[in-house]
Amino acid sequence: MNGQRFYAAWIRPNPITETKRGNTMPTIRVEMFEGRTEEQKRQYAKTLTEASVQVLGCSPQAVDVIFYDIKKSDWATGGKLHSDQ
C-alpha cells in the first residue's frame, strides 16, 4: 500500500458519525499516564473541544475526546519502562 492510499483510508468518512452528526469531525485520542482526576479530564476535554471549534469551524457536539489512562509499566520510552525511572 502506498502512502496516498494509506492517507485516504484515514480520512474516509465514518458512516456512523456521518449519520449521527451530518459530517465527519474530529475524534481526539488522549493517551496519558493514569492518575489524572475526573475534573482535570473534564477541563481538558472542554479546552480541546473549544480549540477544535475555533480552528476547524465545527460545532462542539461534533467533537469526541477519548481518554486512555496508561499505567507507567505499560509505556516505554527509549527502551525503558516509565515505571523503572
N, C-alpha and C positions, 0 to 999 in steps of 0.2 A: 504494500500500500504506500503510495507516495504522500508527501506532506499535504498536498492540496486535498486529497480525498479524506485524509485524517482530519484536517481542519473543518471540512464541510460536515463531517459527522458530528462534530461538536456544536455546530450552530444550527443543526436541523431542528425545526420546531417540535416541541413535545406536545402530542395531541391532547394529553390530559390538561396541561397548563393552557394550551390554546383554547380549549373548550371552557375551562373554568374562568379565565380572565380576559379572553378575547385577544391576547397577544402573548408572546413568549418574552418573559422578563427574567431578571437575574435570580438565581439561587446561589446564595453566598454560603460557602462551606468554611466554617471556622474551626481549625484544629488547634488546641492549646492544652497545656498541662492541666490536669484536674485540680480542683481547689478553688475555682472562682465561685463567687456567690451568685445566687439567682438574681439579685439586684444588679450586680456587675454585668451579667449577661443581658438583662433587660435593657440597661443603659447602652450597652454596646450594640445590641440589635436595633435600638432606636436610632443611634448615630449612623450605623451602616445604612439603614433604610432612608434616613434623611439625605445622606450623601448620594445614594442611588437616584432618588427623586430629583435632586438638584442637577446631577451630572447627566443622567440618562433620560430625564423627562418623563419618567413613568409615574404611576400612582403608587402610594405606599402599599396598597393592597396587592400590588404585583410583585413585591419583593419578598422572597423567602430567605431566612437566615437559619442555618442548621449548625448547631454546636456539637462538636465531637470532643469529649474530655478524654485525654490520653494520659495513661499512667507514665511516670518517668521511666519505668522499667520497660515500657513498650516503645520508646523513642530513643534513637541513637543519632549522634552527630559525630562525624569524624571517626567512626568506628567504635565510639564509646557510648554506652548507655548513660542517659542523664541521671539515672538513679545511682550510678557509680561516681558521679562527680560531686 
